[in-house]
Amino acid sequence: MLGPVQHTLSHPGPSFIGWRKFAALIHDYSLPVYALGGLGFDDLPIAQEMGAHGVAMIRGITRNP
């Protein structure tokens, strides 16, 4: 897991890495990496586009209808 990728309530403040830095950090990394931090189901496509194996989430597990 690598993050926080985006702003998250559990880690308040401006210190998140963003998608571009995430992608740069895992470029050519041989093991699966999950994106973490401020993510939900809707972030899975961008996470995979940036090289993530998936997303790790706690608050994003529940969807509001």
Stockholm file with secondary structure:
# STOCKHOLM 1.0

chainA/1-65         MLGPVQHTLSHPGPSFIGWRKFAALIHDYSLPVYALGGLGFDDLPIAQEMGAHGVAMIRGITRNP
#=GR chainA/1-65 SS CBCCCSCBTTBCSSCCCHHHHHHHHHTTCSSCCEEESSCCGGGHHHHHHTTCSEEECSGGGSCCC
#=GC SS_cons        CBCCCSCBTTBCSSCCCHHHHHHHHHTTCSSCCEEESSCCGGGHHHHHHTTCSEEECSGGGSCCC
//
